[in-house]
C-alpha cells in the first residue's frame, strides 16, 4: 500500500498539544531502544485493532524487525485465521427462514462474499450446503466490510472447525494453537509474521474468551500456567511495551510472575522466575479520559498508591471510575498515556519510527473513516488471505 505522508502529517497536526508531547516522547524512546538492539512488545485488544488495520500494521512491523512480540486476544486470532477483514452480506434471517430464537438479537444473518479459490479451499475441509449458500448470496441485504471469520457462513464455521483440528496438532507438539496456526497464516497477519520471524504471538489468559470455539481451542492447547510463563518471558524481554485499545490487561499489570504491580512476590518467594515492569516504558493508547485523570492524580498526589496502602477502594478515593488496568498503569514510573484513537496514533508511530530507523514500510494503516482508511480496508480484504490448512501440514512435515 502507498504511504501517504500528507495524511499522516494531517493526523499528527490534528492531535492535542499534550498528546503530541507524549507521542514525541514515546517515539523517541522506541527509536532509542531499537537502535541499541532492545525489544518492543505490543499488547493489543480485539475488534478495533482489526477494523483500523492496526493488526495488519503490526504484522508489517514484525516483518520489518520493529516489533519483537505480541500479546493479543483469541478473537483477533480467529479473525486473522480467516484473513483479518472480509466482505459479508447482512440479511433478515427470519424472513429468510431461520428460527428467530436461533439468531442474534437483531435477527440478522451474514454470508461471506468469497472468491472461487477460497470457496474451493473451504469445500475441501467442510461440507457446504451449496444451494443454501446460493440462496443466501441472492437474498436482499447490505454488503459491508467487517472482521473476518466471525458469524458469516461459511467462513465463521470453517474457522471454528479448523481451530479444533489445529488444537489436536498443538497439543501433540506442546505448542500454543496460535503458533501452529501461524505456520499456515498470511504474512500480513500477526500470527503469520510471527511464525516467519520466530517471535511469539500469544493470547493472554484474560483474553481467552473470544472467537467462539477458537478461544476454547487456544485455551485448551497448552495449560494456563504454561501460557502465563510464556507471556511473562515475552514481557520480561521487552524494554518498551505498547498497549493498544486494550480492556483486559491484568496479566501485564497484575500478573502472577510480575513483581512491581502484580502478585509475583509469592512466585519469587518460592523460587520461580519472575520479572518487573518497574524500569520498562509502558505506552498505552486509550480513548478513556479517566485513564489520563488517574495517571495525573497519581503523578501529582500519589493517591492511587495511597488508596492501596490504606486498603481503600480506588474508585471512591479518586472519584474516577476505575478499570482494573488503570491502577497498575498509573503507578508504573515510566508509563505514558496517549488518549486518542488507535486509527490516528498508530500510523504516526509506525511511520516516524520506521523513518528514524531507515526502514521502508510496505503497508501502513489509516483511520478507517478516512478515504485512505476505506481504501486500506478494501486492500486487506483483497490481499490478506485466510489460513491455508495444507501449509500447516507441510510445515509439520
C-alpha positions as CSV (number, residue, x, y, z in Angstrom):
1,X,0.0,0.0,0.0
2,X,1.1,3.5,-0.8
3,X,2.2,5.5,2.2
4,X,0.7,9.0,2.1
5,X,2.9,11.2,4.2
6,X,0.5,14.2,3.9
7,X,-2.3,12.1,5.5
8,X,0.0,11.1,8.4
9,X,1.1,14.7,8.9
10,X,-2.6,15.8,9.0
11,X,-3.4,13.2,11.6
12,X,-0.5,14.5,13.7
13,X,-1.4,18.1,13.3
14,X,-5.0,17.4,14.5
15,X,-3.8,16.0,17.8
16,X,-4.0,18.0,21.0
17,X,-0.7,19.5,22.2
18,X,-0.4,17.3,25.3
19,X,-0.9,14.2,23.2
20,X,1.7,15.4,20.7
21,X,4.2,15.8,23.5
22,X,3.6,12.4,24.9
23,X,3.7,10.9,21.4
24,X,7.1,12.5,20.7
25,X,8.4,11.1,24.0
26,X,7.1,7.6,23.1
27,X,8.6,7.7,19.6
28,X,11.9,8.9,20.9
29,X,12.1,6.1,23.4
30,X,11.1,3.4,20.8
31,X,13.7,4.6,18.4
32,X,16.4,4.7,21.1
33,X,15.6,1.3,22.3
34,X,15.5,-0.3,18.8
35,X,18.8,1.4,17.8
36,X,20.6,-0.3,20.7
37,X,19.0,-3.7,19.9
38,X,16.3,-3.6,22.6
39,X,12.9,-5.2,22.2
40,X,9.4,-3.8,21.6
41,X,6.3,-5.8,22.5
42,X,2.8,-4.9,21.6
43,X,-0.3,-5.8,23.7
44,X,-3.5,-5.5,21.6
45,X,-7.2,-5.6,22.3
46,X,-9.7,-7.1,20.0
47,X,-12.0,-5.7,17.3
48,X,-10.9,-2.1,16.9
49,X,-7.4,-3.1,16.2
50,X,-8.5,-5.3,13.3
51,X,-11.0,-2.8,11.9
52,X,-8.5,0.0,11.9
53,X,-5.9,-2.1,10.1
54,X,-3.6,-1.9,13.2
55,X,-3.1,-5.7,13.4
56,X,-2.1,-5.7,9.8
57,X,0.3,-2.8,10.5
58,X,1.8,-4.6,13.5
59,X,2.4,-7.6,11.2
60,X,4.3,-5.3,8.9
61,X,6.3,-4.0,11.9
62,X,7.1,-7.6,12.8
63,X,8.2,-8.4,9.3
64,X,10.5,-5.3,9.3
65,X,12.1,-6.2,12.7
66,X,10.5,-3.4,14.7
67,X,8.0,-5.4,16.8
68,X,9.5,-8.3,18.8
69,X,6.5,-9.9,20.4
70,X,2.7,-9.6,20.6
71,X,0.1,-10.3,23.2
72,X,-3.5,-10.4,21.8
73,X,-6.9,-11.8,22.2
74,X,-8.4,-15.1,20.9
75,X,-10.9,-13.1,18.9
76,X,-8.1,-11.5,17.0
77,X,-6.5,-14.9,16.3
78,X,-9.9,-16.1,15.0
79,X,-10.1,-13.0,12.7
80,X,-6.6,-13.5,11.5
81,X,-7.2,-17.2,10.7
82,X,-10.0,-16.0,8.4
83,X,-7.9,-13.2,6.8
84,X,-8.5,-10.3,9.2
85,X,-11.3,-8.5,7.3
86,X,-13.9,-9.8,4.8
87,X,-16.9,-8.7,2.9
88,X,-20.2,-10.1,4.0
89,X,-23.9,-9.6,3.1
90,X,-26.2,-9.0,6.0
91,X,-29.8,-10.0,5.5
92,X,-33.0,-10.6,7.5
93,X,-32.6,-14.1,8.9
94,X,-36.2,-14.5,10.0
95,X,-37.6,-13.6,6.5
96,X,-35.0,-15.9,5.0
97,X,-36.4,-18.8,7.1
98,X,-34.3,-19.3,10.2
99,X,-35.9,-19.6,13.6
100,X,-35.9,-16.3,15.4
101,X,-34.6,-17.8,18.7
102,X,-31.5,-19.2,16.9
103,X,-30.4,-15.8,15.5
104,X,-28.5,-12.9,17.1
105,X,-30.6,-10.2,18.8
106,X,-31.1,-8.1,15.7
107,X,-32.3,-11.2,13.7
108,X,-29.6,-10.6,11.1
109,X,-27.6,-13.4,9.4
110,X,-24.4,-13.0,7.4
111,X,-22.9,-14.7,4.4
112,X,-19.3,-14.2,3.3
113,X,-18.5,-12.8,-0.1
114,X,-15.7,-15.1,-1.2
115,X,-13.6,-15.6,-4.3
116,X,-13.7,-19.0,-6.0
117,X,-10.3,-20.1,-4.7
118,X,-11.2,-19.5,-1.1
119,X,-14.6,-21.3,-1.5
120,X,-12.9,-24.3,-3.1
121,X,-10.4,-24.4,-0.3
122,X,-13.2,-24.5,2.3
123,X,-15.1,-27.2,0.3
124,X,-12.1,-29.5,0.8
125,X,-12.4,-29.1,4.6
126,X,-16.0,-28.9,5.5
127,X,-19.4,-29.9,4.0
128,X,-21.1,-26.8,2.5
129,X,-24.7,-26.6,1.6
130,X,-24.2,-25.0,-1.9
131,X,-27.9,-24.5,-2.5
132,X,-28.2,-22.7,0.8
133,X,-25.1,-20.6,0.1
134,X,-26.6,-19.6,-3.3
135,X,-29.9,-18.5,-1.7
136,X,-28.0,-16.5,0.9
137,X,-25.9,-14.7,-1.7
138,X,-29.1,-13.9,-3.6
139,X,-31.0,-12.6,-0.6
140,X,-31.7,-8.8,-0.3
141,X,-29.2,-7.3,2.1
142,X,-26.4,-4.9,2.7
143,X,-22.8,-5.7,1.9
144,X,-20.2,-4.4,4.4
145,X,-16.6,-5.0,5.4
146,X,-16.1,-6.4,8.9
147,X,-13.8,-8.6,10.9
148,X,-13.4,-12.0,9.2
149,X,-14.4,-15.4,10.3
150,X,-17.0,-14.2,12.8
151,X,-20.6,-15.1,12.3
152,X,-20.7,-15.3,8.5
153,X,-21.5,-18.6,6.6
154,X,-19.3,-20.5,5.8
155,X,-16.1,-18.7,6.9
156,X,-17.1,-18.5,10.6
157,X,-18.0,-22.2,10.6
158,X,-14.8,-23.1,8.8
159,X,-12.6,-21.1,11.3
160,X,-14.2,-22.9,14.3
161,X,-13.8,-26.3,12.8
162,X,-10.2,-25.6,11.7
163,X,-9.4,-24.4,15.2
164,X,-10.4,-27.7,16.7
165,X,-8.3,-29.6,14.2
166,X,-5.3,-27.4,14.9
167,X,-5.8,-27.8,18.6
168,X,-5.0,-31.5,18.4
169,X,-1.8,-30.7,16.5
170,X,-0.8,-28.1,19.0
171,X,-1.4,-30.5,21.9
172,X,0.7,-33.2,20.3
173,X,3.6,-30.8,19.9
174,X,3.1,-28.9,23.2
175,X,2.7,-25.6,21.4
176,X,0.1,-22.8,21.6
177,X,-2.6,-23.0,19.0
178,X,-1.8,-19.5,17.7
179,X,1.8,-20.6,16.9
180,X,0.6,-23.7,14.9
181,X,-2.0,-21.6,13.1
182,X,0.8,-19.1,12.2
183,X,2.5,-21.8,10.1
184,X,-0.3,-21.6,7.5
185,X,-1.2,-17.9,8.0
186,X,-0.8,-15.0,5.7
187,X,2.4,-12.9,6.2
188,X,0.2,-9.8,6.6
189,X,-1.3,-11.3,9.8
190,X,0.5,-11.1,13.2
191,X,0.4,-14.9,13.6
192,X,1.9,-15.4,10.1
193,X,4.6,-12.8,10.5
194,X,5.4,-14.1,14.0
195,X,5.9,-17.6,12.7
196,X,8.2,-16.4,9.9
197,X,10.3,-14.1,12.1
198,X,10.3,-16.6,15.0
199,X,8.8,-14.2,17.5
200,X,6.0,-15.0,20.0
201,X,2.4,-14.0,19.2
202,X,0.4,-15.1,22.3
203,X,-3.1,-14.8,23.6
204,X,-3.2,-13.6,27.2
205,X,-5.2,-15.6,29.8
206,X,-7.8,-12.8,30.4
207,X,-8.4,-12.5,26.6
208,X,-9.2,-16.2,26.0
209,X,-12.9,-15.6,26.0
210,X,-13.4,-14.6,22.4
211,X,-13.7,-16.1,18.9
212,X,-16.1,-18.8,19.9
213,X,-14.6,-22.3,19.6
214,X,-11.3,-20.7,18.6
215,X,-10.9,-19.2,22.1
216,X,-11.7,-22.6,23.6
217,X,-9.2,-24.4,21.4
218,X,-6.5,-21.8,22.2
219,X,-7.2,-22.2,25.9
220,X,-7.1,-26.0,25.7
221,X,-3.9,-26.1,23.6
222,X,-1.5,-25.5,26.5
223,X,-2.0,-25.1,30.2
224,X,-2.8,-21.7,31.8
225,X,0.4,-22.0,33.7
226,X,2.5,-22.6,30.6
227,X,0.7,-19.7,28.8
228,X,1.3,-17.4,31.7
229,X,5.0,-18.3,31.8
230,X,5.4,-17.8,28.1
231,X,3.7,-14.4,28.4
232,X,6.0,-13.4,31.4
233,X,9.1,-14.4,29.3
234,X,8.0,-12.2,26.4
235,X,7.1,-9.2,28.6
236,X,10.3,-9.6,30.5
237,X,12.3,-9.4,27.3
238,X,10.8,-6.1,26.3
239,X,12.2,-2.7,27.2
240,X,9.1,-1.0,25.8
241,X,5.5,-2.2,25.7
242,X,2.7,-0.6,23.7
243,X,-0.9,-1.3,24.8
244,X,-3.4,-0.8,22.0
245,X,-7.1,-0.4,22.6
246,X,-6.9,-2.9,25.4
247,X,-9.6,-3.6,28.0
248,X,-8.1,-6.6,29.8
249,X,-4.5,-6.2,30.8
250,X,-4.5,-7.8,34.2
251,X,-1.9,-10.3,33.1
252,X,0.5,-7.4,32.5
253,X,-0.3,-5.2,35.4
254,X,-1.4,-7.8,37.9
255,X,0.3,-11.0,36.6
256,X,1.4,-14.0,38.7
257,X,5.1,-13.5,37.7
258,X,5.3,-9.7,37.8
259,X,6.8,-8.1,40.9
260,X,6.1,-4.3,40.7
261,X,2.3,-4.2,40.4
262,X,1.4,-7.9,40.3
263,X,1.3,-11.0,42.6
264,X,4.7,-12.2,41.5
265,X,6.0,-11.7,45.1
266,X,4.8,-15.2,46.0
267,X,6.2,-16.9,42.9
268,X,9.6,-15.2,43.7
269,X,9.3,-16.3,47.3
270,X,9.0,-19.9,46.2
271,X,11.9,-19.7,43.8
272,X,10.0,-19.2,40.5
273,X,11.4,-17.0,37.7
274,X,9.8,-13.5,37.9
275,X,10.2,-10.1,36.2
276,X,9.4,-6.5,36.9
277,X,7.8,-3.7,34.9
278,X,9.4,-1.0,37.1
279,X,12.1,0.0,34.6
280,X,10.1,-0.7,31.4
281,X,8.4,2.0,29.4
282,X,4.7,1.3,29.0
283,X,2.8,3.3,26.3
284,X,-1.0,3.0,26.4
285,X,-3.2,4.1,23.5
286,X,-6.7,4.5,25.0
287,X,-9.8,6.6,24.4
288,X,-10.9,6.8,28.0
289,X,-10.1,10.2,29.5
290,X,-10.4,8.6,33.0
291,X,-7.0,7.0,32.4
292,X,-5.5,10.4,32.0
293,X,-7.2,11.6,35.2
294,X,-6.0,8.6,37.2
295,X,-2.5,8.9,35.8
296,X,-2.3,12.7,36.5
297,X,-3.7,12.2,40.1
298,X,-1.1,9.6,40.8
299,X,1.7,11.7,39.5
300,X,0.6,14.8,41.5
301,X,-0.6,13.3,44.8
302,X,0.2,9.5,44.8
303,X,-3.5,9.0,45.5
304,X,-3.7,5.6,43.8
305,X,-0.8,4.1,45.8
306,X,-2.2,5.8,48.9
307,X,-5.6,4.1,48.4
308,X,-3.9,0.7,48.1
309,X,-1.8,1.4,51.2
310,X,-4.9,2.1,53.2
311,X,-6.9,-0.8,51.7
312,X,-9.5,1.6,50.3
313,X,-11.4,1.3,47.0
314,X,-9.5,3.3,44.4
315,X,-12.7,4.5,42.7
316,X,-14.1,6.0,45.9
317,X,-10.9,7.7,46.8
318,X,-10.1,9.1,43.4
319,X,-13.7,9.8,42.3
320,X,-12.7,8.3,39.0
321,X,-14.5,5.2,37.5
322,X,-11.6,2.7,37.7
323,X,-10.9,-0.1,35.3
324,X,-8.5,-2.7,36.7
325,X,-5.6,-1.9,34.3
326,X,-5.7,1.8,35.3
327,X,-4.3,1.0,38.8
328,X,-1.1,-0.8,37.7
329,X,-0.5,1.5,34.7
330,X,-0.9,4.7,36.7
331,X,1.6,3.6,39.3
332,X,4.3,2.5,36.9
333,X,7.1,5.1,36.9
334,X,7.7,5.0,33.1
335,X,4.1,4.8,31.8
336,X,3.0,7.1,29.0
337,X,-0.8,7.6,28.4
338,X,-1.8,8.5,24.9
339,X,-5.5,9.5,24.9
340,X,-6.6,9.1,21.4
341,X,-7.8,6.9,18.5
342,X,-5.6,4.0,17.6
343,X,-6.5,4.7,13.9
344,X,-4.8,8.1,14.2
345,X,-1.9,7.3,16.6
346,X,-0.6,4.0,15.2
347,X,0.2,5.2,11.7
348,X,2.1,8.2,13.1
349,X,4.1,5.9,15.4
350,X,4.9,3.4,12.7
351,X,5.9,5.9,10.0
352,X,8.0,8.0,12.3
353,X,9.8,5.1,14.0
354,X,10.5,3.4,10.6
355,X,11.8,6.7,9.2
356,X,14.2,7.2,12.1
357,X,15.4,3.6,11.7
358,X,15.8,3.9,7.9
359,X,13.2,1.2,7.3
360,X,10.8,1.3,4.4
361,X,7.3,0.1,5.2
362,X,5.3,-1.8,2.6
363,X,2.0,-1.2,4.5
364,X,0.6,1.4,6.8
365,X,-2.9,1.7,8.4
366,X,-5.1,4.8,8.3
367,X,-8.2,5.8,10.4
368,X,-11.0,3.7,8.8
369,X,-13.4,6.7,8.4
370,X,-10.9,8.5,6.1
371,X,-10.9,7.8,2.3
372,X,-7.5,6.3,2.7
373,X,-8.8,4.1,5.5
374,X,-11.6,2.8,3.4
375,X,-9.1,2.0,0.6
376,X,-6.9,0.3,3.2
377,X,-9.8,-1.9,4.3
378,X,-10.5,-2.9,0.7
379,X,-6.8,-3.8,0.3
380,X,-6.9,-6.1,3.4
381,X,-10.0,-7.9,2.1
382,X,-8.3,-8.5,-1.3
383,X,-4.8,-9.3,-0.2
384,X,-4.8,-10.8,3.3
385,X,-5.7,-14.4,2.9
386,X,-7.2,-17.0,5.4
387,X,-5.0,-19.7,7.0
388,X,-4.0,-22.4,4.5
389,X,-4.7,-25.7,6.1
390,X,-2.4,-27.6,3.7
391,X,0.6,-25.3,4.6
392,X,0.2,-26.2,8.2
393,X,0.6,-29.9,7.4
394,X,3.5,-29.2,5.1
395,X,5.3,-27.3,7.8
396,X,4.7,-30.1,10.3
397,X,6.5,-32.5,8.0
